[in-house]
Amino acid sequence: MSGLRFAMVTTFYPPHHFGGDAIAVQRLAHGLARRGHQVTVVHDVGAHRLLGGTAAPTHGPAPDGVEVIGLQGSLAPIVAHQTGRPLIHGRRLRRILAEREVDVIHFHNISLLGPGVLSLGDGLKLLSVHDHWLVCPTHVLWRHGRELCDSRECLRCVLRHGRPPQLWRATGLLERELAQVDAFLAPSGFCRDKHAEFGFPHAMQVLPCFLAPDGQAAGTDVSPHERPYFLFVGRLERIKGLDEILPVFDRYPDADLLVAGEGSHGEELRRLARERGHDRVRFLGRLDADALVRCHRHALALIAPSVCFETFGLVVIEALAQGTPVIARELGSYPEILATSQAGLLFTGDDDLLAAMDRIQAEPGLRDELGRRGRAAVAGHWSEAAALERYLSIVRQVAERRGVERVVDALVTAPD
């Protein structure tokens, strides 16, 4: 059989994106193409521009078999956000899916396309959740912009976040559109369970994010910093927790902190660092892939301090792939990743964090052992080969249930 025809429908996609959800889609699209499948990616360039985004660096050209279509216009995402339907882009999306005779339509972040997009197309339909948008209008379960959410106060919360309410959430539209989906995929068991806790009525299968084959490239032997250092990688937003750990370095003179990333909270974080009266926190901005590998390779450990419910830790497995141990807050999906990899330490407060930092720096043998475990865990759990076997097995199971023989025959050798 020839390869299958996949469509990835999402709001953000490189280079027009803000973070991990778009990178996960790109890695999936490229991995499928490398296995002989045809992949059409449809994303909303207008939504990215509407939110003030700038093009991010790309990591090499797409392999043959990947077609990328960017939707334009700033009005369409506003209309979709408020009505829940792709009223402006719907006709074009329907035509794209029909002309390509898509076998599998995989929806990802559809927040600015609207849940009504799920009714488009005739292929098998999958929906990946990369955040909490299906159960939280603000995506992050961060109530009133200041605390973890454990109960619904959605109207007040979205207003505090400065966003217009989505009245369609009270009409049953989301529930009706979700009925079109054949399989729901979560990046972690934590994400699956948190959705169930907030009343999501459908079962989810776990499909972790993964690294591309070049995600484990060799680093250089030259450290990017003259002193021992710990590393933070991620968007500079309040929910990522960097504010919480800056004071810790007042009490830890033996190593510095390098910060890789940018975001809306960046200037405030730089101000806070300056006010601390020392220069041991170095802001590097957004780094390309080679520079980031170099930072990982020479770091004592990656610190992942997010104070929100992370659905997955893409920056964590990127560190593990380079043999870099991880010190992560005991929250969200981080405990799950470190339990699987046995390649890091968890903390809950400042004293825990200080103890973990000191232990990593004082025991080089421990750091080396954690690094070895991290590389092995990436190969076994978060590599492209392992993830695509799992993914294609899920697609085959859906096709068997739906009786779609072409897809079943094409994937007959995919393992359970």
C-alpha positions as CSV (number, residue, x, y, z in Angstrom):
1,M,0.0,0.0,0.0
2,S,1.1,3.6,-0.6
3,G,1.4,6.0,2.3
4,L,-1.6,7.5,4.0
5,R,-2.8,11.1,3.6
6,F,-2.8,13.1,6.8
7,A,-4.0,16.6,7.6
8,M,-2.8,18.5,10.7
9,V,-5.2,21.3,11.5
10,T,-3.9,23.7,14.1
11,T,-3.7,27.4,15.1
12,F,0.1,27.7,15.4
13,Y,2.9,26.1,13.4
14,P,6.6,27.0,12.9
15,P,7.7,29.6,12.2
16,H,4.4,31.3,13.3
17,H,4.2,30.0,16.9
18,F,4.8,30.6,20.6
19,G,6.0,27.3,21.9
20,G,5.7,23.6,22.4
21,D,2.4,22.7,20.8
22,A,3.5,23.9,17.4
23,I,6.8,22.2,17.7
24,A,5.1,18.9,18.6
25,V,2.9,19.2,15.5
26,Q,5.9,19.9,13.3
27,R,7.8,16.9,14.6
28,L,4.8,14.6,14.1
29,A,4.3,15.9,10.5
30,H,8.0,15.5,9.6
31,G,8.1,12.0,11.2
32,L,5.1,10.8,9.2
33,A,6.6,12.2,6.0
34,R,9.9,10.4,6.6
35,R,7.9,7.2,6.7
36,G,6.3,7.7,3.3
37,H,3.0,9.4,4.3
38,Q,1.7,12.6,2.8
39,V,1.0,15.4,5.3
40,T,-0.8,18.7,4.8
41,V,-0.5,21.2,7.6
42,V,-3.1,24.0,7.8
43,H,-2.4,26.7,10.4
44,D,-3.5,30.3,11.1
45,V,-0.8,32.9,10.3
46,G,-3.4,35.6,11.0
47,A,-4.0,34.4,14.5
48,H,-0.3,34.5,15.3
49,R,0.1,38.0,14.0
50,L,-3.1,39.2,15.8
51,L,-1.4,38.1,19.1
52,G,1.7,40.0,18.3
53,G,3.9,37.1,17.4
54,T,7.1,37.3,15.4
55,A,8.5,34.5,13.3
56,A,10.6,32.1,15.3
57,P,13.7,30.3,14.1
58,T,13.1,27.1,12.1
59,H,15.1,23.9,12.4
60,G,15.9,23.0,8.9
61,P,13.7,22.3,5.8
62,A,10.7,20.0,5.9
63,P,11.2,16.6,4.3
64,D,9.4,15.7,1.1
65,G,5.8,15.0,1.6
66,V,4.9,17.9,3.9
67,E,2.7,20.7,2.5
68,V,2.1,23.7,4.7
69,I,-0.8,26.1,4.2
70,G,-1.0,29.3,6.2
71,L,-4.4,31.0,6.6
72,Q,-4.3,34.8,6.5
73,G,-6.4,37.6,8.0
74,S,-6.9,38.9,11.5
75,L,-10.7,38.9,11.5
76,A,-11.1,35.2,11.2
77,P,-9.6,34.2,14.6
78,I,-11.7,36.9,16.3
79,V,-14.9,35.5,14.8
80,A,-13.9,31.9,15.6
81,H,-13.0,32.8,19.2
82,Q,-16.4,34.5,19.7
83,T,-18.7,32.2,17.8
84,G,-16.9,28.8,18.2
85,R,-17.1,28.3,14.4
86,P,-14.7,28.9,11.5
87,L,-17.1,31.1,9.7
88,I,-14.5,32.8,7.5
89,H,-12.0,30.0,6.9
90,G,-14.5,27.1,7.0
91,R,-15.2,26.9,3.2
92,R,-11.5,26.9,2.4
93,L,-10.7,24.3,5.0
94,R,-13.4,22.0,3.7
95,R,-12.1,22.4,0.2
96,I,-8.5,21.6,1.3
97,L,-9.5,18.4,3.1
98,A,-11.7,17.3,0.2
99,E,-9.2,18.0,-2.6
100,R,-6.5,16.0,-0.8
101,E,-8.8,13.1,0.0
102,V,-7.4,13.0,3.5
103,D,-7.4,9.6,5.3
104,V,-6.7,11.0,8.8
105,I,-7.5,14.5,10.1
106,H,-5.6,15.3,13.2
107,F,-6.7,18.4,15.0
108,H,-4.4,20.1,17.5
109,N,-4.7,23.6,19.0
110,I,-8.0,24.7,17.5
111,S,-8.6,27.5,20.0
112,L,-8.6,30.3,17.3
113,L,-10.3,28.1,14.7
114,G,-13.2,27.2,16.9
115,P,-14.6,23.8,17.9
116,G,-16.8,23.9,14.8
117,V,-13.8,23.0,12.7
118,L,-14.1,19.4,14.0
119,S,-17.1,18.8,11.8
120,L,-15.1,19.5,8.6
121,G,-13.7,16.7,6.5
122,D,-14.5,13.0,6.1
123,G,-11.4,11.2,7.3
124,L,-10.7,9.5,10.6
125,K,-10.6,12.3,13.2
126,L,-8.1,12.7,16.1
127,L,-7.8,15.6,18.5
128,S,-4.6,16.2,20.6
129,V,-4.9,18.4,23.7
130,H,-1.7,20.4,24.2
131,D,-3.1,22.5,27.0
132,H,-6.3,22.7,29.0
133,W,-8.4,24.7,26.6
134,L,-11.2,22.1,26.3
135,V,-12.0,22.6,30.0
136,C,-10.5,26.1,30.6
137,P,-11.2,29.2,28.5
138,T,-7.8,30.6,29.4
139,H,-6.0,27.4,28.5
140,V,-3.8,27.1,31.6
141,L,-6.1,26.5,34.7
142,W,-4.4,29.5,36.3
143,R,-7.3,31.1,38.1
144,H,-7.6,35.0,38.1
145,G,-4.0,35.1,36.9
146,R,-2.6,34.3,40.3
147,E,-3.3,30.7,41.5
148,L,-3.8,27.1,40.5
149,C,-7.5,26.4,39.6
150,D,-9.3,23.8,41.6
151,S,-12.9,25.0,40.9
152,R,-14.7,26.9,38.1
153,E,-15.0,30.6,38.3
154,C,-14.7,31.0,34.5
155,L,-16.5,34.2,33.8
156,R,-14.7,36.3,36.4
157,C,-11.4,34.6,35.5
158,V,-11.5,35.3,31.8
159,L,-12.3,38.9,32.5
160,R,-9.3,39.1,34.9
161,H,-7.2,37.7,32.1
162,G,-8.4,40.5,29.8
163,R,-10.3,38.2,27.4
164,P,-13.8,38.4,26.1
165,P,-16.1,35.6,27.4
166,Q,-17.0,32.8,24.9
167,L,-20.7,32.5,25.3
168,W,-20.8,29.5,23.0
169,R,-19.3,27.5,25.8
170,A,-22.8,27.6,27.5
171,T,-24.7,26.4,24.4
172,G,-23.6,22.8,24.1
173,L,-21.6,23.5,20.9
174,L,-18.4,22.1,22.2
175,E,-20.0,18.8,23.3
176,R,-21.7,18.4,19.9
177,E,-18.5,19.0,18.0
178,L,-16.4,16.7,20.2
179,A,-18.8,13.9,19.2
180,Q,-17.2,14.1,15.7
181,V,-13.8,12.9,17.1
182,D,-12.8,9.3,16.9
183,A,-9.9,9.5,19.4
184,F,-8.6,12.0,21.9
185,L,-4.8,12.1,22.7
186,A,-3.2,13.6,25.8
187,P,0.6,14.2,26.1
188,S,0.7,12.8,29.6
189,G,-1.3,10.8,32.1
190,F,-1.5,13.9,34.3
191,C,-3.1,15.8,31.4
192,R,-5.6,13.0,30.8
193,D,-6.5,12.9,34.5
194,K,-6.8,16.6,34.9
195,H,-9.3,16.8,32.1
196,A,-11.4,14.1,33.7
197,E,-11.2,15.9,37.0
198,F,-12.7,19.0,35.3
199,G,-15.5,17.0,33.7
200,F,-14.2,16.1,30.3
201,P,-16.5,13.2,29.3
202,H,-14.4,11.3,26.7
203,A,-11.6,8.8,27.3
204,M,-8.1,9.9,26.3
205,Q,-5.1,7.9,25.2
206,V,-1.6,9.1,26.1
207,L,0.7,10.0,23.3
208,P,3.7,11.8,24.7
209,C,5.6,14.5,22.8
210,F,8.9,13.4,21.3
211,L,12.1,14.6,19.9
212,A,13.2,14.6,16.2
213,P,16.2,12.5,15.3
214,D,18.4,15.6,15.2
215,G,17.2,16.6,18.7
216,Q,20.1,14.6,20.2
217,A,22.9,16.3,18.2
218,A,26.3,16.5,19.7
219,G,27.3,19.7,21.5
220,T,30.6,21.5,21.6
221,D,33.3,21.0,24.2
222,V,33.4,24.8,25.0
223,S,31.1,26.0,27.8
224,P,29.0,29.1,27.0
225,H,29.7,30.5,30.5
226,E,32.9,30.9,32.5
227,R,31.4,29.7,35.8
228,P,29.3,26.6,36.8
229,Y,25.7,27.3,36.0
230,F,22.2,25.9,36.1
231,L,19.9,26.5,33.1
232,F,16.3,27.7,32.6
233,V,14.7,27.2,29.2
234,G,11.2,28.4,28.3
235,R,8.9,31.3,27.7
236,L,9.3,34.2,30.1
237,E,5.8,34.3,31.5
238,R,4.8,34.5,35.1
239,I,3.3,31.0,35.1
240,K,6.7,29.5,34.3
241,G,7.9,30.2,37.8
242,L,11.2,32.0,37.2
243,D,10.2,34.7,39.6
244,E,10.1,32.1,42.3
245,I,13.6,30.9,41.9
246,L,15.6,34.1,41.3
247,P,15.8,34.7,45.1
248,V,17.3,31.3,45.6
249,F,20.5,32.4,43.8
250,D,21.1,35.0,46.5
251,R,21.7,32.0,48.8
252,Y,23.7,30.0,46.3
253,P,27.0,31.6,45.4
254,D,28.6,28.5,43.9
255,A,26.8,28.6,40.5
256,D,25.0,31.0,38.2
257,L,21.7,30.8,36.3
258,L,21.5,31.1,32.5
259,V,18.0,31.9,31.1
260,A,17.2,31.0,27.5
261,G,13.9,32.3,26.2
262,E,11.8,35.4,25.7
263,G,8.2,36.4,26.6
264,S,5.9,39.1,27.8
265,H,7.3,38.9,31.4
266,G,10.9,39.2,30.2
267,E,11.5,42.9,31.1
268,E,10.0,42.5,34.6
269,L,12.2,39.4,35.2
270,R,15.3,41.4,34.1
271,R,14.4,44.2,36.4
272,L,14.0,41.8,39.3
273,A,17.4,40.3,38.6
274,R,19.0,43.7,38.5
275,E,17.4,44.6,41.8
276,R,19.0,41.6,43.5
277,G,22.3,43.4,43.1
278,H,24.4,40.7,41.4
279,D,25.1,39.6,37.8
280,R,24.8,35.8,38.4
281,V,21.6,35.6,36.4
282,R,22.3,35.9,32.7
283,F,19.5,36.4,30.2
284,L,20.4,34.9,26.8
285,G,17.2,35.6,24.8
286,R,15.9,33.1,22.3
287,L,18.6,30.7,21.2
288,D,18.9,28.6,18.0
289,A,19.1,24.8,18.3
290,D,22.9,24.5,18.2
291,A,23.3,27.2,20.9
292,L,20.7,25.5,23.1
293,V,22.4,22.1,22.8
294,R,25.6,23.7,23.9
295,C,23.9,25.3,27.0
296,H,22.4,22.0,27.9
297,R,25.6,20.0,27.6
298,H,27.5,22.2,30.0
299,A,24.8,22.9,32.5
300,L,24.8,21.3,36.0
301,A,21.1,20.7,35.5
302,L,18.0,22.2,34.0
303,I,15.7,23.9,36.5
304,A,12.0,23.5,35.6
305,P,10.1,25.7,38.1
306,S,6.6,26.2,36.5
307,V,3.9,27.1,39.0
308,C,1.1,26.0,36.6
309,F,-0.2,22.6,35.5
310,E,2.1,21.8,32.6
311,T,0.5,19.2,30.4
312,F,4.0,18.0,29.3
313,G,7.6,19.1,29.7
314,L,9.1,19.4,26.2
315,V,12.0,21.4,27.6
316,V,12.6,18.7,30.1
317,I,13.0,15.9,27.6
318,E,15.1,18.1,25.4
319,A,17.5,18.5,28.4
320,L,17.4,14.7,29.1
321,A,18.4,14.0,25.5
322,Q,21.6,15.9,26.0
323,G,22.4,14.1,29.3
324,T,21.4,17.1,31.4
325,P,19.7,16.2,34.7
326,V,16.5,18.0,35.6
327,I,15.4,19.7,38.9
328,A,11.7,20.2,38.5
329,R,8.9,21.5,40.7
330,E,6.7,18.7,42.0
331,L,3.7,19.8,40.0
332,G,1.9,19.0,36.8
333,S,3.4,16.4,34.4
334,Y,7.0,16.8,35.8
335,P,6.7,14.1,38.5
336,E,5.5,11.7,35.8
337,I,8.4,12.4,33.5
338,L,11.0,12.1,36.2
339,A,9.4,8.9,37.5
340,T,9.7,7.4,34.0
341,S,13.2,8.6,33.4
342,Q,14.7,8.5,36.9
343,A,16.9,11.3,35.6
344,G,16.2,14.2,38.0
345,L,15.2,15.5,41.3
346,L,11.9,17.1,42.4
347,F,11.4,20.1,44.7
348,T,8.5,21.9,46.4
349,G,10.1,24.9,48.0
350,D,13.3,26.9,48.2
351,D,15.0,24.7,50.7
352,D,14.3,21.6,48.5
353,L,15.6,23.4,45.5
354,L,18.8,24.5,47.2
355,A,19.4,21.0,48.5
356,A,18.9,19.5,45.0
357,M,21.2,22.1,43.4
358,D,23.9,21.5,46.0
359,R,23.7,17.7,45.6
360,I,24.0,17.8,41.8
361,Q,27.0,20.1,42.0
362,A,28.7,18.3,44.8
363,E,28.3,14.8,43.4
364,P,29.6,14.6,39.7
365,G,29.0,10.9,39.7
366,L,25.3,11.5,40.4
367,R,25.0,14.0,37.6
368,D,26.6,11.6,35.2
369,E,24.3,8.7,36.2
370,L,21.2,10.9,35.9
371,G,22.4,12.0,32.5
372,R,22.9,8.4,31.3
373,R,19.4,7.6,32.5
374,G,18.0,10.6,30.7
375,R,19.4,9.6,27.4
376,A,18.2,6.1,27.8
377,A,14.7,7.3,28.7
378,V,14.5,9.5,25.6
379,A,15.5,6.7,23.4
380,G,12.9,4.3,24.9
381,H,10.0,6.7,25.5
382,W,10.3,10.0,23.7
383,S,12.1,9.2,20.5
384,E,10.4,9.7,17.1
385,A,10.6,5.9,16.5
386,A,8.9,5.0,19.8
387,A,6.2,7.7,19.5
388,L,5.3,7.0,15.9
389,E,4.8,3.3,16.6
390,R,2.4,4.3,19.3
391,Y,0.7,6.9,17.1
392,L,0.2,4.7,14.1
393,S,-1.1,1.9,16.3
394,I,-3.8,4.3,17.6
395,V,-4.7,5.3,14.1
396,R,-5.0,1.6,13.1
397,Q,-7.2,0.9,16.1
398,V,-9.5,3.8,15.1
399,A,-9.6,2.5,11.5
400,E,-10.5,-1.0,12.6
401,R,-13.3,0.3,14.7
402,R,-14.6,2.4,11.9
403,G,-14.1,-0.3,9.3
404,V,-11.8,1.8,7.0
405,E,-10.0,-0.9,5.2
406,R,-7.5,1.3,3.3
407,V,-6.1,2.6,6.5
408,V,-6.1,-0.8,8.2
409,D,-4.2,-2.4,5.3
410,A,-1.7,0.4,5.2
411,L,-0.9,0.1,8.9
412,V,-1.3,-3.7,9.3
413,T,2.3,-4.0,10.5
414,A,2.1,-1.2,13.1
415,P,2.5,-2.8,16.5
416,D,0.0,-2.6,19.4
